[in-house]
Amino acid sequence: MGRIPAGKYRKRIMNLHGSCLCGEIEFEVKTPIYFNHCYCGRCRKASGSGRASVLVTRPEHLRWTKGEALLKRWDLPSASSFATSFCSQCGCAQPRLTRAGDFAVIPAGSLDDALPIKPECHEHFASRAEWIVLDESNLAIHDHDA
């Protein structure tokens, strides 16, 4: 994850709620936020997908409301700032602070509330997997009950 571009913080204040898959961890994040998709190899590995969609905000805007003791964190030893955080019960990705504590990184998929904003950029797009395409309008849409 790169640094937040100057002036990119949203001015509108929002309170968003999130949780893990098993429901044992819950959090609240107060904005302003910066929303991006990261295609770097580390984020792809950590997310198990072609990109990681994350929101970035100030650490004081993140508050755990349930189950904080169930959080596990893993710092990549060879990196100066890459880490993951997850629920120790269900393995679901959860918010984390950067190592320096400057920012809170929130996986967009961990939010329970609908996001009223769209991503602002594609970070590390040159590092994307070769099968990543931006225009997926040719793909069939299958809606299934979850």
C-alpha positions in Angstrom: 0.0 0.0 0.0 1.4 3.4 -0.9 1.0 6.6 0.9 -2.2 8.5 0.7 -2.0 11.3 -1.9 -2.1 14.7 -0.3 -5.6 16.1 -0.3 -7.3 12.8 -1.0 -9.1 12.5 2.3 -12.9 12.7 2.0 -14.5 15.6 3.9 -17.8 13.9 4.5 -18.1 12.2 7.8 -19.5 8.7 7.8 -19.7 6.0 10.4 -19.4 2.5 8.9 -19.7 -0.8 10.7 -17.9 -4.1 9.9 -17.3 -7.5 11.2 -15.7 -10.9 10.6 -17.5 -13.9 9.0 -18.3 -15.6 12.3 -19.5 -12.4 13.9 -17.2 -12.6 16.9 -15.3 -9.4 15.9 -17.1 -6.1 15.2 -15.7 -2.6 14.5 -16.7 0.9 13.6 -14.8 3.2 11.4 -15.3 6.9 11.2 -14.3 8.6 8.0 -12.8 10.6 6.2 -11.3 7.7 4.2 -9.3 7.0 1.0 -10.5 4.0 -1.0 -8.3 2.1 -3.5 -7.6 -1.2 -5.2 -4.1 -2.5 -4.7 -2.6 -5.0 -7.3 0.8 -5.5 -5.7 1.9 -9.1 -5.3 1.7 -9.0 -1.5 -1.8 -7.7 -1.5 -2.9 -10.3 -4.1 -1.4 -13.1 -2.0 -2.9 -11.8 1.3 -6.4 -11.3 -0.2 -6.3 -14.6 -2.3 -7.6 -12.5 -5.2 -6.5 -10.3 -8.1 -6.4 -7.2 -5.9 -7.1 -6.0 -2.4 -9.8 -3.3 -2.1 -9.0 -1.3 1.0 -10.0 1.9 2.8 -7.4 3.9 4.6 -8.1 6.3 7.4 -6.5 7.7 10.6 -6.0 5.2 13.4 -8.2 7.2 15.8 -11.1 6.6 13.4 -11.1 2.9 14.0 -12.8 1.5 17.1 -13.3 -2.2 18.0 -16.8 -2.8 19.5 -16.5 -6.6 20.0 -13.9 -9.3 20.0 -10.7 -7.3 19.7 -8.8 -10.1 21.6 -9.6 -12.5 18.8 -7.6 -10.5 16.3 -4.3 -12.0 15.0 -1.7 -10.0 13.2 1.1 -11.1 10.9 3.9 -8.8 9.8 5.9 -9.9 6.7 9.5 -10.0 8.1 11.1 -9.0 4.8 8.9 -5.9 4.3 9.2 -2.6 6.1 5.4 -2.1 6.5 3.3 -5.0 5.1 1.0 -6.8 7.5 -2.3 -8.7 7.6 -4.8 -9.0 10.4 -7.5 -11.6 10.7 -10.1 -13.2 13.0 -8.5 -16.2 14.9 -11.8 -18.0 14.8 -12.9 -17.7 11.1 -9.7 -16.3 9.4 -11.6 -13.4 7.9 -9.5 -10.4 7.0 -9.8 -7.5 9.5 -8.6 -3.9 9.8 -5.1 -3.3 10.9 -2.8 -0.4 11.7 0.3 0.2 9.7 3.5 -0.7 11.5 4.3 2.9 12.1 0.7 3.4 13.4 0.1 6.3 10.9 -2.9 4.7 9.2 -5.6 2.2 9.7 -6.2 -0.1 6.7 -9.7 -1.6 6.4 -10.5 -4.4 4.0 -13.5 -3.1 2.1 -15.1 -6.6 2.1 -15.1 -6.6 5.9 -17.7 -3.8 6.0 -21.3 -4.6 6.8 -22.6 -1.2 5.6 -22.8 -0.1 2.0 -20.1 2.2 0.9 -21.3 5.6 -0.3 -18.1 6.2 -2.2 -16.2 4.5 -5.1 -12.5 3.6 -5.3 -10.3 6.5 -6.2 -7.4 4.7 -7.8 -5.6 1.5 -8.9 -2.4 1.2 -6.8 0.5 -0.7 -8.2 -1.5 -1.5 -11.4 1.7 -2.4 -13.3 2.2 -5.3 -10.8 -1.2 -6.8 -11.6 -1.7 -10.5 -12.5 -1.7 -11.0 -16.3 -5.4 -12.1 -16.2 -6.6 -8.9 -14.6 -8.8 -6.8 -16.9 -10.6 -3.6 -16.0 -13.5 -4.0 -18.4 -15.3 -7.1 -17.3 -18.6 -6.2 -19.1 -18.2 -9.4 -21.3 -18.4 -11.7 -18.2 -21.7 -13.4 -17.5 -23.4 -12.4 -14.2 -24.7 -15.2 -12.0 -26.6 -14.2 -8.8 -26.8 -17.0 -6.3 -28.2 -17.1 -2.8 -25.4 -16.7 -0.3 
